[in-house]
Amino acid sequence: MQQEKRYSTMTEYELRQEIGMLQEQARKAEQMGMVNEFAVLERKVQMARAYLIDPNSFKPGEIYEIEGDPGQYFKIDYMNGVFAWGYRLSGNGKEEALPISLLNKQK
């Protein structure tokens, strides 16, 4: 069995290939009604996308809209790699980490 390569060591080209393959697998899983498999593959796509984004473009103290969750906002306390640590503004104030690919800059 082939050892899987970490997203952090992949080139942009390899990441884009991986995203395409994962999206195709997710599409098939959705068509077959495999809800759990679809959710796992969608999360993998988001993780791979996070490695295509410059983490330096996200600043602690700023507020971002959460992709796929309209009206939900996330305030960053600090960054750790491709993860933004902070809390949801409408949440219970509990700290959590989100991949930066799930954050959209407010307009």
MOTARA-V820571 format. One record per backbone hydrogen bond with DSSP energy under -1.0 kcal/mol. NH is the residue of the N-H (numbers start at 1). CO is the residue of the C=O. Records with the same first field share a line. If there is no record, write none. Layout:
NH = CO, CO
//
This chain:
9 = 6
10 = 7
15 = 11
16 = 12
17 = 13
18 = 14
19 = 15
20 = 16
21 = 17
22 = 18
23 = 19
24 = 20
25 = 21
26 = 22
27 = 23
28 = 24
29 = 25
30 = 26
31 = 27
32 = 28
33 = 30
34 = 29
35 = 33
38 = 34
39 = 35
40 = 36
41 = 37
42 = 38
43 = 39
44 = 40
45 = 41
46 = 42
47 = 43
48 = 44
49 = 45
50 = 46
52 = 49
53 = 50
57 = 54
58 = 55
61 = 76
62 = 59
64 = 74
65 = 104
66 = 72
67 = 102
69 = 66
72 = 69
74 = 64
75 = 87
76 = 62
77 = 85
78 = 85
80 = 83
83 = 80
84 = 98
85 = 78
86 = 96
87 = 75
89 = 73
91 = 88
96 = 86
98 = 84
100 = 82
102 = 99
103 = 100
104 = 65
//
